Amino acid sequence: MKNCKTLQEALLHLMIASLLAIPILVIAQDVQPKKIIYETDMCADVDDAGGLAILHALANNGEAEILAVCFNEVHPFGAPAIDAMNTWYGRGDIPIGIYKGQLDNPHGSGYLEYVAGFPHDLETADAPSALDVYRQVLAEQPDSSVTIVSVGFLNNINDLLIAEPDLVARKVVELVQMAGVYNDGFNLVQHNLVSVSENVIRNWPTPMVISQEGGSIYTGDNYQNAPEENPVREAFYRYFGGEYRGRPSWDEMAVLYGVRGLTTCFNEQTSGTGQLSNGYTWNMEPEFRSYLTDRYSNSTYKQIIEKLMNQLPLGAHFTVSARSGWLPFTIELDASATNVGGNRTVENYLWDFGDGSSGEGMTVTHDYTSAGNFDIQLTIVDNLGDSLQAIERIRVSDPVFSPDSYFGNVENYIFSQGDLWSTRMDEDNLRLHLSNDTRSSDISLPGYTILKDSLYSDFTLNITTRIDEDLSLSSLAEYTIIFGYEDENNYNYMLMKQTTSRLVNVTNRQSIDIGRTTQIGIPDEQYHKVVINLSDDQLTVTLDDSLFFTAISSRLKKTGEIGFGSSRYAVFFDDVVVAGDAIPASINRTRNMPEHFKLWQNYPNPFNPSTTIQFTLPRSEYVKIEIYNSLGQRLKTLISQQMPEGSHTVVFSGEDMVSGLYFYKIQAGDFQDIKKMILLK
């Protein structure tokens, strides 16, 4: 029966729903999951990917069992992309069959190749025919137990009907076909398959239900909030050319009916006629040929579908408010996305914060008081006593002298700064310093000074040191100058200019050598020019980033503070002057640019523990560089941002990894490349 509830349950349910004016779907506790074979033309349109996503969510809920997925289009990345989606949902062993024949004018795809870049282990050359998959899977199932949900063409199903009509009659309880009832212009006629469609409609031995609803129900724009590791997210992103928009939900609606039946979602029309474009007409008959109409509003269907789309794979899942930050560092952890599936419920959420402390609860807050890398581990225990775990690593950095770039929320950064750098004015000599303690003879005390807001495209910073400070007592100091930038997503990029300076007695007017300059955490660093001069009793820092702010790739604006400090010496100043817009903007775009995309072999290779990866861009592109292990599992994302044309390098550290073979992959626009590297410890 299509309706999985008893008549009494259905009537009661309808009464409650009418009173509350909201849809309520109840799956009876003793009902077995629907056995589903998903037949798809996942290629030209993206709602096929959405249909597969909600099918996996329904399987997570215990409502469906996915027996196989069959591909009825002809595309070299069809099977790998489907396998990547199944793998993401933890079902990479689902059989996948493909159409082995010829199609007139096969469709292209704007997303399959990108989705096929996600972890999977099935390539098209190794995929069996859909007919072989149908034969094997159906033979293993009880009689009258399998529902085929077809959201594509009927070529595979026609082959099955011709080759195994008795098998179909015994095993298949229902065929759900997404199509138009009258003169369908796509699923039943594309690739000159109208005669194939006629044969299936005319001769299919069990009930066939046509689902044609969904054209006014737009779903999928919610994927902008999905994890980057979700290949269905990538499918929607690529389909819409690099943005997230809703797409009509024809295929999702067919899947929803195929699993849940009529329930309270659909009405079934069992009278009237259907027609193909070649003139073939058939009669609607109860329990034989019928079609569906809606019961809910479009917004209600959208809510149901997107709730299923948002489901994560089975397992323990949690979100972290920030994966890196500066002390004092507070994070919020939310495990509400944890999915134990079926009728199970989570009894306990147990947290290990990685710093020797622990917590309990679905949502928790934790304060880190020391710097370092911390592995946050969530253990969930369900009502049957089974447990699942998830781990996320965060980095907590020293706010003043860490070599790490700062990526965090600007508002949070300023708030933390206010608590941390409680600098005060020395009223006698108008000097700013970090410590509130009285100055002692111990000059090894580190110091740091926040000078003023930076709102300029460029500036000059002049600092006069305290006359009676004897800098010669510290032979080596590391000075740091920081500047803040903010992008459109309200993230602060800290530019850090660190210099190793040999200090001599400034009071004796001796010059000071500045050398071994490094830049860390600078976006588009080739556009910055920083000049530091330290001589006599004057420190002058000049920043010219006018070229940076006129570059096409730049999305940043200046914000935050200008600061100066030393990790090995207390910093005391008499005079501080910041002069904005002190340097004329001069732009030189005549430098040589590469003509082609290229990913270079890392060096050194083999490496321990760090190696450098170089790549060149002939034009500005959104670049993603990821690290995979030998099993094809993604381990880290090194870069994921818009980058300008030119040559770039990124350093990869395998300090927390074991020896072995790894792969690094670049995606820059349409350019992709993968290379091997070996970590030897």
Number of C-alpha atoms within 10 A of each C-alpha: 9 14 12 19 18 10 10 8 13 16 13 11 19 17 12 14 15 11 9 10 10 11 18 16 14 14 18 12 9 6 11 13 18 22 22 24 25 25 28 27 24 29 27 16 19 26 25 24 26 28 27 25 28 24 25 28 25 25 22 22 21 19 21 21 20 20 21 21 27 29 27 27 26 23 20 15 20 28 28 26 30 27 27 25 26 25 20 20 21 14 15 18 12 15 22 28 24 26 20 16 11 10 16 10 10 14 16 14 19 18 26 27 18 19 26 24 17 22 23 22 16 19 15 17 9 11 17 17 17 25 21 12 21 24 15 11 15 21 14 9 15 11 15 15 15 23 20 24 27 31 27 26 27 27 23 26 24 21 16 20 20 14 13 14 15 11 16 25 16 18 20 23 20 26 23 23 27 27 25 19 18 13 17 17 13 14 20 26 20 17 17 12 17 22 16 19 19 23 14 19 20 13 12 21 19 18 16 23 26 22 29 22 23 22 13 14 21 20 23 26 17 16 23 15 10 17 14 11 12 19 29 28 26 23 29 29 22 20 21 15 11 12 13 20 17 15 21 19 25 23 30 30 29 26 29 22 19 28 23 22 19 19 19 20 20 20 15 16 16 17 13 11 15 21 16 21 15 11 10 14 16 16 13 18 16 12 14 16 23 23 27 21 15 17 15 15 10 15 13 14 23 22 13 15 24 19 13 21 26 18 20 21 23 20 18 24 21 19 16 16 14 16 15 20 25 26 20 19 22 17 17 13 19 17 19 14 17 22 22 22 18 17 11 14 13 19 16 16 23 17 23 17 21 15 15 7 10 14 15 14 16 20 15 14 13 14 12 18 14 14 18 12 14 18 15 18 19 24 17 27 18 15 13 10 10 12 17 17 15 17 16 15 14 19 16 23 22 17 20 21 18 15 16 18 20 24 18 20 18 20 13 16 21 13 11 18 17 11 10 14 16 13 17 14 12 13 8 6 11 12 19 22 23 21 16 11 7 6 12 7 7 8 17 13 16 17 20 25 24 19 16 13 15 19 17 18 19 23 19 20 20 18 20 17 22 19 13 8 16 16 21 14 13 15 12 15 20 15 20 21 19 17 21 24 22 20 15 9 10 13 19 26 24 23 22 24 20 22 19 17 18 17 20 21 18 22 16 12 12 14 17 18 13 16 12 8 11 10 15 15 16 19 20 17 14 14 18 19 14 13 11 18 15 20 16 17 18 17 16 16 18 19 21 23 22 20 19 21 19 13 15 12 17 17 15 19 15 20 19 21 19 19 20 23 25 22 18 18 21 22 24 22 17 14 15 15 13 19 13 15 16 16 16 9 13 10 12 6 9 6 7 7 14 14 12 11 19 18 20 15 16 22 14 14 15 18 18 15 16 16 20 16 18 16 17 20 22 15 18 16 18 16 19 18 21 17 20 19 15 11 12 15 14 17 13 13 14 17 15 14 13 16 21 23 18 19 15 16 12 14 13 17 15 16 12 7 11 11 16 13 15 18 19 23 18 21 20 22 14 8 14 17 14 16 13 17 19 17 21 14 13
